[in-house]
Amino acid sequence: MSMNIPETDQKRIVVVGGGFAGIALIRALSRSGHQVVLIDKHNYHMFKPLLYQAASSQLNAGDIAFPFRKAFRRREDFYFRMAYIESVDTERKTLRTTIGEVRYDYLVLATGCIPNFYGLDDVKKEALAMSNLTDALNIRNRILRNFELAVTAPSEEERRARLNIVIVGGGASGVEIAGALAEMKRYVMPRDYPRLDMSHMNIYLVEGQDRVLPAMSEKTSAEALRILERKGVRVLLNRRMTGFENRHALFEGGEPIATCNLIWTSGVKCSAVEGLPLAARQKAGRLAVDAFNRVKDCPDVFAVGDLALMQDDPAYPNGHPQLARVAISQGKRLARNLQRIAEGKRPEAYRYRNRGVMATVGRNHAFVEWGKLQFGGFVAWLAWSLVHIMFLLGIQGKINVFWGWVWNYFGHDLPIRLIVGPYEQPRKERS
Ligand SMILES: Cc1cc2nc3c(=O)[nH]c(=O)nc-3n(C[C@H](O)[C@H](O)[C@H](O)COP(=O)(O)OP(=O)(O)OC[C@H]3O[C@@H](n4cnc5c(N)ncnc54)[C@H](O)[C@@H]3O)c2cc1C
């Protein structure tokens, strides 16, 4: 099958994955004189940091996604193809995809991560991950559908299971969705379901380590814990999930929790790309790259973003954190290097300048850590909001998100409470 991409005199760069790294790379290549082919399994770029807001009915999924064809419609010699990659043949310099083969001069892999369930198959079957737009909509649908079913639940036991939400993973994503759902419980659901006893609903945030936000300072962790608990979230620390059975989340060293809403934010891994040398594949599927993002033993294949494991940067001997800022800066640096190579110059090594980390626990509360500068509260929340709006693609998305936030803030409302999809027959489960 042909991918229908014209052959020209320009060198062809095939980019797989239009996430933060892929998009930054393609934008920075705009005047490089290369032919660029983008392959992605979706036809849009999505802004993962706000997925939790789509999952908790705060934002429309469309507001945090941007179609590739719109983003690059003015680009010459640019081609988008919606496909999955299947394998790479580094000898023939071709990439096999679900819609055919494509030849490359340079291949850039920017496929990011997928959820890692660490071999817990029963958990994988039941849990809702939060990794793409479909996941976010699934979480929204599942929670709202269970509220509807709770109204007619035949027993208190079943009602509690329908209303309980268990979030596994106390990193930024887990903390953010826990805070958002706690606000939903407090401000929105009592108005929509006045006859439901909200004390039957518990939001649990379960973390295997001894603190939430383990990537931030201990002070921030302690403050985040305090705020979450004040919002009514039950935070369970040092608790490792071991399985899911008969509508109960099971933990090592703790009681099972009855729930029909299990949300998994606990870990990630990268999918294997067939055809690359085994030596390149490292922990959690990341690909070993040199300081120029070149994949080990593959001179014309590069990896950027979450997928890349670069251990040459003296400040990050175990690789860079899997963050949007790293992905963006690697994408930009690689674009400059491909340009330099085209001009016969030597590429320059990538170095990450840490611009800090942020997380929010809901309205008026966020945390910012930037070197020695650490602050939380309302100012941090404003900074968090500003940074997220800035990095969203497209003016319309920025306006929609900003307006959505203003509406939610002053109206204490989460307007996107829609269950979208075919009617699902409630599962009959043993209790
Ligand atoms: C819920 C959540 C919240 C986050 N919040 C933050 C935050 O607040 N701040 C922060 O800095 N970072 C955050 N991150 C991490 C950040 O999103 C990642 O570090 C960043 O997305 C990595 O960029 P990337 O380009 O490497 O991959 P991604 O952005 O994940 O993009 C990968 C792209 O590859 C495509 N793709 C994947 N596999 C294939 C395939 N086989 N074939 C074709 N296409 C494929 C995908 O469709 C996607 O478009 C968050 C992540 C998640 C999941």
The ligand as a MOL file (V3000), in Angstrom:
LIG
                    3D

  0  0  0     0  0            999 V3000
M  V30 BEGIN CTAB
M  V30 COUNTS 53 58 0 0 0
M  V30 BEGIN ATOM
M  V30 1 C -2.6090 13.1050 32.3840 0
M  V30 2 C -1.2560 13.7210 32.1200 0
M  V30 3 C -0.9630 14.9620 32.6530 0
M  V30 4 C 0.2900 15.5430 32.4250 0
M  V30 5 N 0.5460 16.7790 32.9590 0
M  V30 6 C 1.7310 17.3670 32.7080 0
M  V30 7 C 1.9990 18.6740 33.2020 0
M  V30 8 O 1.1710 19.2870 33.8800 0
M  V30 9 N 3.2090 19.2330 32.8980 0
M  V30 10 C 4.1360 18.5710 32.1560 0
M  V30 11 O 5.2060 19.1230 31.8740 0
M  V30 12 N 3.9170 17.3380 31.6920 0
M  V30 13 C 2.7330 16.7150 31.9470 0
M  V30 14 N 2.4950 15.4600 31.4720 0
M  V30 15 C 3.5510 14.7850 30.7130 0
M  V30 16 C 3.5730 15.3150 29.2970 0
M  V30 17 O 2.2750 15.2940 28.7600 0
M  V30 18 C 4.5180 14.4760 28.4770 0
M  V30 19 O 5.8010 14.5980 29.0240 0
M  V30 20 C 4.5190 14.9430 27.0290 0
M  V30 21 O 3.2480 14.7670 26.4660 0
M  V30 22 C 5.5480 14.1530 26.2300 0
M  V30 23 O 5.5060 14.5980 24.9150 0
M  V30 24 P 5.8250 13.6020 23.7160 0
M  V30 25 O 5.7870 14.4310 22.4920 0
M  V30 26 O 7.0370 12.8160 24.0200 0
M  V30 27 O 4.6250 12.5600 23.7150 0
M  V30 28 P 3.0610 12.8090 23.6320 0
M  V30 29 O 2.7130 14.2080 23.9050 0
M  V30 30 O 2.4790 11.7410 24.4740 0
M  V30 31 O 2.7100 12.5140 22.1090 0
M  V30 32 C 2.8380 11.2520 21.5540 0
M  V30 33 C 2.1100 11.2610 20.2150 0
M  V30 34 O 2.4240 10.0510 19.5350 0
M  V30 35 C 1.2590 9.4580 19.0110 0
M  V30 36 N 1.5110 8.0100 19.0010 0
M  V30 37 C 1.7770 7.2180 20.0520 0
M  V30 38 N 2.0090 5.9490 19.6550 0
M  V30 39 C 1.8780 5.9390 18.3150 0
M  V30 40 C 1.9910 4.9280 17.3300 0
M  V30 41 N 2.3100 3.6670 17.6460 0
M  V30 42 N 1.7860 5.2540 16.0240 0
M  V30 43 C 1.4490 6.5240 15.7020 0
M  V30 44 N 1.3390 7.5370 16.5960 0
M  V30 45 C 1.5530 7.2460 17.8860 0
M  V30 46 C 0.1650 9.8820 19.9880 0
M  V30 47 O -1.1180 9.8700 19.3540 0
M  V30 48 C 0.5950 11.3060 20.3530 0
M  V30 49 O 0.0580 12.2670 19.4740 0
M  V30 50 C 1.2580 14.8530 31.6710 0
M  V30 51 C 0.9550 13.6010 31.1360 0
M  V30 52 C -0.2880 13.0410 31.3520 0
M  V30 53 C -0.6200 11.6790 30.7660 0
M  V30 END ATOM
M  V30 BEGIN BOND
M  V30 1 1 1 2
M  V30 2 1 2 3
M  V30 3 2 2 52
M  V30 4 2 3 4
M  V30 5 1 4 5
M  V30 6 1 4 50
M  V30 7 2 5 6
M  V30 8 1 6 7
M  V30 9 1 6 13
M  V30 10 2 7 8
M  V30 11 1 7 9
M  V30 12 1 9 10
M  V30 13 2 10 11
M  V30 14 1 10 12
M  V30 15 2 12 13
M  V30 16 1 13 14
M  V30 17 1 14 15
M  V30 18 1 14 50
M  V30 19 1 15 16
M  V30 20 1 16 17
M  V30 21 1 16 18
M  V30 22 1 18 19
M  V30 23 1 18 20
M  V30 24 1 20 21
M  V30 25 1 20 22
M  V30 26 1 22 23
M  V30 27 1 23 24
M  V30 28 2 24 25
M  V30 29 1 24 26
M  V30 30 1 24 27
M  V30 31 1 27 28
M  V30 32 2 28 29
M  V30 33 1 28 30
M  V30 34 1 28 31
M  V30 35 1 31 32
M  V30 36 1 32 33
M  V30 37 1 33 34
M  V30 38 1 33 48
M  V30 39 1 34 35
M  V30 40 1 35 36
M  V30 41 1 35 46
M  V30 42 1 36 37
M  V30 43 1 36 45
M  V30 44 2 37 38
M  V30 45 1 38 39
M  V30 46 1 39 40
M  V30 47 2 39 45
M  V30 48 1 40 41
M  V30 49 2 40 42
M  V30 50 1 42 43
M  V30 51 2 43 44
M  V30 52 1 44 45
M  V30 53 1 46 47
M  V30 54 1 46 48
M  V30 55 1 48 49
M  V30 56 2 50 51
M  V30 57 1 51 52
M  V30 58 1 52 53
M  V30 END BOND
M  V30 END CTAB
M  END
